[in-house]
Amino acid sequence: MMDRRMNAPTILMVPGLRDHVEDHWQTHYANAHDNVRTVPPLQRDKLDRSARVAALDAALAQIDGPVVLVAHSAGVMISVHWAQRHRREIQGALFVTPPDFDSPLPEGYPSADELELHGWLPTPRERLPFPCVVAASHDDPLARFERVAGMAHDWGARLADLGRVGHMNPASGFGLWRDAGRYIAEITER
């Protein structure tokens, strides 16, 4: 009988535009598990979509065997843009609180003009080539639930309703997110 851990996928965390945040649920999850890697932050061109997609592709090139993407916020958009241009096999993905870049974001976030200038628009809506769970919030300041539900539908993903959890980040009261493991297990155990 083969050891199940030998075939366990590598979990690749894809942070959003704010990159590494110490008290973020992705950081807590990564620190608690051995099979997790994180896409490193960019040193320049931080808002450039092409640079972000290239960083994800470079991180994936360093991993042998199955991979599960676990993306938050703009990390979801990085992953979706990557999936439209690359054909590496991905076991599945957990996409948590994707922003709606096609609608105006709150003050302090990039404007629609900045997002378009840096290659983020339009948001890819094609079906993803891997199974996916999209976890959405009813009170996320960066996306209305209905808009995220539409993205999940177009991507062929299962929509997970998280209730009222804001943007699922430290500003919304989330550091450790105990349910992250449950959603990741749903994908890794397929």
N, C-alpha and C positions, 0 to 999 in steps of 0.2 A: 504494500500500500504506500503510495507516494505521500510525503509530508505536505500538508495543505499550505504551509507557510512558504514552501519553495515556489509555489505558483501564485502567491499573493501579489496583487498588483502594487505598483508604486503609486502612491497618491501624490499628485503634483498640484500644489496650491498655486492659484493664479490670483494674486492680490489686485485690488483696484488701483486707481491713479495715485492714491496716497501711499502705496507700497506697504512696507512693513510697519505695522502698528503693534506695539508690545502687548497691549491688553485686548487684542482682537481675537475673536473665536478661532480664526485660521491659525494664529500664532500659538494659542493654547493647544489646539489639536496637533499641530506639527511638533510641539515640544513633548507631547505625551506619547507619540508613536514613532517607531523606528523606520517605518516604510514610507515616510513622508519627505518630500523635497519641496522647495518653494522657488518659483521663478524669481531670480535676483532683481533688485531694483535697478532702474536705468540711472546712469550718471549724467546723461544729457538727453535731449530730445524727449523729455518726460511726457509730453502731451502727444507725441507723434504716434499714430496708430501703427504705421509700418514698423517703427522701432520696437513697439510693444509686441507685435506679432512675431517679429524676428527673435526677440528675447524668449518668447514662449517656445518657438521652434528650436532654438539653441538648447534650452533646458530639456526638451523632449529628446533631442539627439544624444544627450548624455545618459539616457535611461534605456536599459535593455529589458525586454519583457513587457507584460501588460501594464497599462497606465490608466488611472482614473483621474480626470481633471476635477478639481474642486475650486470653483471660481466664485468670487464675491464682487458685486458692484460692477465697475468697469472691467474687471477681470473676466466677467461673463462676455462682454463685448469683444475683448481681446480674443477669447477662446472661439467665439462664433466667427469672427473675421478669419482667424487661423484655419478653422474647419472648412471655410469656403475655398481656401487656396492650397491646402496641403492634404496629403492622403496617407498619413501614418495611421495605423490602426489604434483606436482608442477603445478601451473596454466600456467606458461610460463616463458620465459627467454629472456633477451636482452643481447647479448654478443657483446662487443665492442672491436675492434682491437685485436683479439686474436694473440698471437705470434706463429710463426712457429718453435716449438722446434725441429722439425725434420731436420731443416736446421741450419747452423752455425749462431749464433747471433753476433751482433757487439761487439767490445771490451767494457768491463765494465759490460757485462751480463754473466750469467753462460755459461760455455762451454758445448758441447755435452756430454763429459765425466762426468761432474758434474751433468747434468740433468739426465743422465742414472743412475748414482750412487744413486741419491736421488729419483728415482722411477717415473720420469716424462715421460720416453720414453718406448714404443712408444706412440704417441698421439692416444687416442681412436677415432675411426672413425665410431663406430656403431651409428645407428639412435637413436636419443634422444626420451625418452618417453613422452615428452611435447613439445608444440609449441615453436618455437624460432625464433628470428630475430638476424642475425649476421651482424653487421655493420662493414664494411671494408674500408680501406683507400688505395689509389693508390700509396702513397709515405711513407708508414709505414716502418721504418728501421728494424722492427722486423718480418715482414712477407710480402711477395709479394702478391698482390691482388689475383692473380690466385690461389695461395696456400690456401688462406682464402676462396675463392669461392669453392674450392674443399672440404674443411672441412665443410662448410655450406651445400653443397649438400649431403655429406655423413651423416651429422647429421639430415637431413630432415628439415633444417631451411630455412627461407626466407633470401636472401642476400640483404642487403641495401648498396648501393654504396654511400659512404660519399664524394667521390671526393678526393682531395689532402688535407688531414688533419693530416699528420704525424701519430704519435701514439695516437692522441687524448688525450694528456696530457699537463700539463703546459709547458713542454719543447717544445711542438709543437705549443704553443700559445693558448692552451685551458684551461681555468679555468671554467668559467660558460659556459655550453653548452645548449643553449635554446632548441635545438631539442630533447634532452634526454626525456623530458616530452611527446613529440609526439610519440616517439617509445614505451615508457612505456605504454602510453594510448592504443596503438594498441594491446598490449598484454592483459592489464587489462580489456579491453572492449569486449573481445571475449566471 
